[in-house]
Amino acid sequence: MNQRGFTLVELLVTIAIFGILLGFAIPATKGWRENAADKEVAREILTWYRQARSEAVTNSQLYTVTLNLDTQTLTHFNGDVMDLSRADIEAHTAAEVWKTSGLYSVTFYPKGSCSIPLFIRVNKKDALTIRLDSTATGLARM
């Protein structure tokens, strides 16, 4: 007699193995999602600073971006406000230690430089540190 299909035991073993693998995979994806969310916040901050620098050079005008650690907001030169409360944001200038409160305004000049060197860190992860150079380039990088 020729049988086709799977027995109940085979199906149960397959489902159990799948369940075990899924049990290992779910916690791993949680960490991945958190890291992706942190990177997204850092990229948004970096984009706003880069846009301000670009506008300053293009339009030969001063543009200021203000980071308020007390309210966890970033205010763009055009008045837009980014809510940063979904992440733990720290900042410091070249001569300071990491701070979780205070106000940091960075002005970009028409030649591309900026008023102060500023470091911004997302969720205490050194890999997600944004650095604004006050040199002639005024570059913002992560």
N, C-alpha and C positions, 0 to 999 in steps of 0.2 A: 504494500500500500504506500503510495507516494503522498507525503504531506506537504502542504504549502503553508507559509506563515511562520509566526513565532509563538512559542509557548508563553504562558503567563509568567513563568519564572524568568525567562529571558527578558521579557519586557520590564519586570520589576527590577532586575539587576541593572538594566540599562538606565532606567529612571533614577535609581539610587546613585549610580556613578555620575550621572548628569547633575544631580542635586549636590553631591560633594564638590564637584568642579565649580558649580555656581556659587557655593558657599565660600570658596576661596577667591573667586573673581569679584564679588560685590564689594568687599572692603577695599580692594585694590583700586577700583574705579572711583571710590569716594575720594581718596587722596588725589587722584588724577584730576577730578573735577575741581577740587579746592585749589590746586596749583594753577589750573587753567583760569579760574576766576581771579586769582591774585595777579597773574600775568596780564589779564584783560585790564584790570585797574591801572597797573603800571604803564601799559601801552596807551591808555586814554590820557593819563597825565602827561606822558612824553609827547603825545600828539599835540596837545594844547600848547605846550612850550615851543615845540617846533613850528607850529603855525604862527605863533606870535613873533618868533624870530624871522620867519619868512615874510610876514606882512611888514615888519619893520624895515627889512632890506628892500623889499619891492616898492613900498610907498614912501621911503625915506622919512619915516616918522617914528616917534617913540611908541612902543607898545608895552603895557605892563600886565603881568599875570600875578595874582595874589593867592598864596596858599595860606589858609587860615586853619591851623591845627585845632583851635578851640572849638570851632563849629564843624570841622571836618569838611571844608568846602574849598574849591578852587575856582576863583573868579577870573574869567577870561577878559581880555581887553575890550571885547564888544559887549560886556555886561552879562554874558551867559555864566551860569553857576553850575558847577559839577558837584554832586553830592558824593563824598568819599567815605561816608559812614559804613559802607559795606566792607571796609578794610581798615587795618590799623596802620595809620600813616605817621611816619616820623621824619624829621628834617633837621639839617644843621648846615651852617656855613663852614668855611674852611677851619675856623678857629674854635669850633664848638663841639660838644658831644651831642648824641642823638637826643632830640627833644620831642615831646608829644603835645606841647602847647606852644602857642606863639603865632606870630604873623610874619610871613615872608613874602615880600613883594620883589619881583624881579622885573626890571625894565630892560627891554631889548632896544638897542640903538640902531640907527640906519646902516652902520657899517657891519652889523651882525654880532657885535659883542653884547654882553649883558652886564648889569650893574653889580651883581655879586655872584661869587661861586656858590652854588647850592646843591646839596645832596638830599635826595628824598628816597626813603626806604619804605617798601610795602610789606606789612606783616612780619617785620623783623627778619626778612630774608635778604641776605647780602647779595644774592644773585638778582634781586629785583630792586637794585639801587639805581636811581636816575641821577646823573651828574650833569649839572649845568656849568659850563666853563665861562669865566668872565674874560677870557682871552679874546683876541681879535675875531676868532670864529664864533664864539658864543654858542657852540654846539651843545645840544642836549642829547645825551645817549644813555643807554641802559646797559 
